[in-house]
Amino acid sequence: MNKNRSLVLAALAAAFALGGCATSAGTGATIPTVAPQSDVRETSAVAIGPATLNISGSATLHSVAGQTQYLSCAFQITTADPHGAWALFVMSKSPAGPAIDVIVPDLSNTPIALTMPFFPGVHLWSGAAGETQTHCVDAQITVPATATTGTYTSTLQYALLENIHLGLYTPRATGTATISTTVGAAFHR
């Protein structure tokens, strides 16, 4: 309040010093005139392009209970974020079904287990602002020995997250990949 009063008094003093007075019609009183002030601040918006998370491919296999199968390049995933450093995570696998491990062979040959729960997510790879990466993701599917005949579908939820500060992330894009496994009876000769 005192700051505003000081500004008004300073404006009135400046108006008098500059001779900026008007006469009120018929009263002979002088009214100081002050140019109107505006508190408009100019801002500019920076257009930030959308993050990219493209998942292509599908994984369908036939298996028997107790068997492990390896699918080379089950999915191809392209990631990018022009805004900031980012990381790709597998956030969830639903519903529970065959065990799934993913491998990103051009980054590491170590299988990454997608066991539940895996909050806050399983990190696959990271990139810098504006960097685009495309990787094949292999899948290793292990059907439990107790699985009954039928088709099991697992949906993997991926999220591209922007690293906003010291390991704190914000979502920028999401996508899903589906793996269908048909379990049949073992073949005997």
C-alpha positions, -999 to 999 in steps of 0.1 A, spaced: 0 0 0 28 25 9 46 16 -23 15 24 -44 10 57 -25 47 66 -31 43 60 -68 11 81 -70 28 110 -51 59 108 -73 36 108 -104 18 139 -91 50 157 -83 63 150 -118 31 162 -134 33 195 -114 70 199 -123 62 195 -160 34 220 -158 8 194 -166 -23 208 -150 -58 212 -163 -85 235 -151 -118 222 -140 -145 239 -160 -162 266 -140 -144 261 -107 -110 275 -114 -94 245 -96 -64 229 -112 -64 191 -115 -31 174 -122 -31 153 -153 -9 122 -154 -4 100 -184 -21 66 -179 3 39 -169 -1 3 -179 12 -28 -161 12 -49 -192 42 -73 -195 51 -88 -228 57 -125 -228 66 -148 -257 57 -184 -258 83 -209 -270 68 -236 -291 79 -270 -278 75 -298 -303 57 -329 -292 77 -358 -278 79 -389 -300 72 -424 -288 65 -447 -318 62 -485 -312 59 -507 -342 56 -544 -346 36 -571 -328 46 -602 -310 26 -634 -313 40 -668 -305 29 -704 -299 44 -722 -269 39 -750 -244 38 -748 -206 73 -745 -191 90 -733 -224 110 -702 -229 111 -685 -263 131 -657 -277 116 -631 -302 142 -611 -320 131 -575 -326 96 -581 -312 91 -543 -313 109 -514 -328 107 -482 -306 116 -447 -317 120 -420 -290 127 -383 -290 119 -352 -270 129 -317 -284 122 -301 -250 147 -317 -226 166 -348 -216 144 -378 -215 142 -415 -205 121 -444 -217 105 -466 -191 82 -497 -191 56 -486 -166 34 -517 -164 26 -551 -177 -10 -563 -176 -25 -587 -169 -1 -611 -152 7 -639 -176 39 -654 -190 71 -640 -176 85 -614 -200 121 -602 -202 131 -575 -226 165 -571 -242 178 -540 -261 206 -558 -279 224 -527 -293 226 -513 -258 230 -544 -237 226 -582 -240 213 -584 -204 177 -594 -201 155 -569 -181 129 -588 -161 94 -572 -162 82 -588 -130 53 -573 -111 53 -549 -94 80 -528 -109 70 -493 -97 81 -467 -106 91 -484 -139 119 -502 -156 144 -479 -173 153 -489 -209 173 -460 -223 178 -422 -221 186 -394 -245 195 -357 -246 171 -329 -257 165 -332 -294 181 -366 -297 162 -393 -316 169 -430 -309 155 -461 -325 161 -495 -310 148 -530 -315 134 -546 -283 138 -583 -281 114 -603 -259 121 -635 -240 88 -651 -230 87 -679 -203 54 -697 -200 49 -711 -165 49 -749 -162 14 -746 -146 -1 -726 -175 -32 -742 -190 -40 -743 -227 -52 -710 -240 -41 -676 -253 -25 -651 -229 -21 -615 -239 2 -591 -221 1 -553 -227 33 -534 -219 28 -497 -211 57 -475 -221 63 -439 -210 87 -413 -224 95 -391 -194 113 -358 -194 140 -354 -167 130 -321 -152 155 -320 -123 179 -344 -107 160 -376 -115 125 -361 -112 105 -369 -143 73 -357 -160 54 -377 -186 57 -365 -223 43 -395 -243 30 -430 -237 25 -460 -258 17 -497 -256 30 -530 -270 11 -563 -270 25 -598 -267 1 -627 -274 11 -662 -264 -9 -692 -273 -2 -721 -251 -9 -756 -265 -4 -791 -254 31 -805 -256 38 -825 -288 49 -861 -283 63 -884 -309 
